[in-house]
Amino acid sequence: MPEQSLSPTLEHAREVLITGSKILEVVLSSDQVDRYLSYLALLSQWNDTFNLTSISDPVAVVRLHFLDSLAITPFLDKSGPLLDIGSGAGFPGMPLKIIFPSMAITLVEPRRKRANFLRALIRHLQIKDVNIIEGRVEDLTPKLAGSFSTVTLRAVGNLEFLLPLIRPLLQPGGKCLVMHGPKGNSYFSSLSALVPKHGFSKIKLHEYVLPLGSESRTVLILS
């Protein structure tokens, strides 16, 4: 990606991205940093018209979207393939694709304007091996049964409905990562009894704090 001349706000966002990723023990190349900033610019441009995310401040986008997406890297099968359900503006799938360029990812997004943004983003970043499905998870099986090593969901509700649809999509030994805010603790309690019914053998709860802030987050790891 070409070197960019940045405004003070974007320069601050760049510093937060680099510092925050190091805290997460994710080291970014200069090309990857440039891709994140290009992602940020396109998201800001589309957000003015389509309201893709309620978070518009560039530094907040870096912290609350990009770094939050990178926080789950310790739990991924880095070789992929990965399925991101309800991808919205691309989180966590696209930030993960930037740091793992060889990982095949599929983004599922039912809303047309968000799916169109994802298509534009892939062209803008010149990224390959990303499949976008404009549809719902219930439409994926049996066509994609057993296709993914990791399935991610971020701030997606109605897990009791989704879990029996997700398990058939995973390869043997695959994992489902459910990202939430602090209320992930309550999901953990309610899901523990449901997990065996839907083909998973165990569930773990990982709690973390976003870098350079105090926001608490959770990820439920179903395997």
Backbone hydrogen bonds, N-H to C=O, Kabsch-Sander energy under -0.5 kcal/mol:
donor,donor_aa,acceptor,acceptor_aa,energy
6,L,4,Q,-0.7
11,E,7,S,-2.7
12,H,8,P,-2.1
13,A,9,T,-2.2
14,R,10,L,-2.5
15,E,11,E,-2.1
16,V,12,H,-2.5
17,L,13,A,-2.4
18,I,14,R,-2.4
19,T,15,E,-2.8
20,G,16,V,-2.9
21,S,17,L,-2.2
22,K,18,I,-1.7
23,I,19,T,-1.8
24,L,20,G,-1.6
25,E,22,K,-1.5
26,V,21,S,-3.3
27,V,25,E,-0.5
28,L,26,V,-0.6
33,V,29,S,-2.2
34,D,30,S,-2.1
35,R,31,D,-2.0
36,Y,32,Q,-2.2
37,L,33,V,-2.1
38,S,34,D,-2.2
39,Y,35,R,-2.6
40,L,36,Y,-2.7
41,A,37,L,-2.2
42,L,38,S,-2.3
43,L,39,Y,-2.6
44,S,40,L,-2.3
45,Q,41,A,-2.0
46,W,42,L,-2.6
47,N,43,L,-2.6
48,D,44,S,-1.3
49,T,46,W,-1.1
50,F,46,W,-3.2
51,N,47,N,-1.5
56,S,54,S,-0.7
61,V,57,D,-2.5
62,V,58,P,-2.1
63,R,59,V,-2.4
64,L,60,A,-3.3
65,H,61,V,-1.9
66,F,61,V,-2.0
67,L,62,V,-3.2
68,D,63,R,-0.6
69,S,65,H,-2.0
70,L,66,F,-2.0
71,A,67,L,-1.2
72,I,69,S,-1.1
73,T,70,L,-1.8
75,F,72,I,-1.8
76,L,73,T,-1.4
78,K,76,L,-0.9
80,G,77,D,-2.1
82,L,104,A,-2.5
83,L,150,T,-2.5
84,D,106,T,-3.0
85,I,83,L,-0.6
85,I,152,T,-2.6
86,G,108,V,-1.5
87,S,84,D,-0.5
87,S,108,V,-2.0
90,G,87,S,-2.0
91,F,87,S,-1.5
94,M,90,G,-3.0
96,L,92,P,-1.8
97,K,93,G,-2.1
98,I,94,M,-1.9
99,I,95,P,-1.1
100,F,96,L,-1.8
103,M,100,F,-2.0
105,I,129,D,-1.6
106,T,82,L,-2.5
107,L,131,N,-3.0
108,V,84,D,-2.9
108,V,106,T,-0.5
109,E,107,L,-0.6
109,E,133,I,-2.3
115,A,111,R,-2.4
116,N,112,R,-2.7
117,F,113,K,-1.7
118,L,114,R,-2.2
119,R,115,A,-2.0
120,A,116,N,-2.3
121,L,117,F,-2.7
122,I,118,L,-2.1
123,R,119,R,-1.8
124,H,120,A,-2.7
125,L,121,L,-2.7
126,Q,122,I,-0.9
127,I,122,I,-1.8
131,N,105,I,-2.6
133,I,107,L,-3.0
133,I,131,N,-0.5
134,E,132,I,-0.6
135,G,133,I,-1.5
139,D,136,R,-1.9
140,L,137,V,-1.9
141,T,137,V,-0.5
144,L,140,L,-2.2
145,A,142,P,-1.4
146,G,168,P,-2.2
147,S,144,L,-1.5
147,S,169,L,-0.8
148,F,169,L,-2.1
149,S,81,P,-2.2
150,T,81,P,-1.4
151,V,175,K,-2.2
152,T,83,L,-2.9
153,L,177,L,-2.3
154,R,85,I,-0.6
155,A,179,M,-2.8
161,F,158,N,-0.7
162,L,158,N,-1.7
163,L,159,L,-2.9
165,L,162,L,-1.3
166,I,162,L,-1.8
167,R,163,L,-2.1
169,L,166,I,-1.8
170,L,166,I,-0.7
170,L,167,R,-1.3
171,Q,148,F,-3.2
174,G,171,Q,-2.5
175,K,149,S,-2.2
176,C,222,L,-2.6
177,L,151,V,-3.1
178,V,176,C,-0.6
178,V,220,L,-2.6
179,M,153,L,-3.5
179,M,177,L,-0.6
180,H,218,T,-2.8
184,G,181,G,-2.0
185,N,182,P,-1.9
186,S,183,K,-0.6
187,Y,183,K,-1.8
188,F,184,G,-2.3
189,S,185,N,-1.6
190,S,186,S,-2.1
191,L,187,Y,-2.9
192,S,188,F,-1.6
193,A,189,S,-0.5
194,L,191,L,-0.8
195,V,191,L,-2.3
197,K,194,L,-0.9
198,H,194,L,-0.9
198,H,195,V,-1.2
199,G,196,P,-1.2
200,F,195,V,-1.6
204,K,221,I,-2.0
206,H,219,V,-2.4
208,Y,217,R,-2.4
210,L,215,E,-2.5
213,G,210,L,-1.1
217,R,208,Y,-3.1
218,T,180,H,-3.0
219,V,206,H,-2.3
220,L,178,V,-2.8
221,I,204,K,-2.8
222,L,176,C,-2.9
222,L,220,L,-0.7
223,S,202,K,-2.1
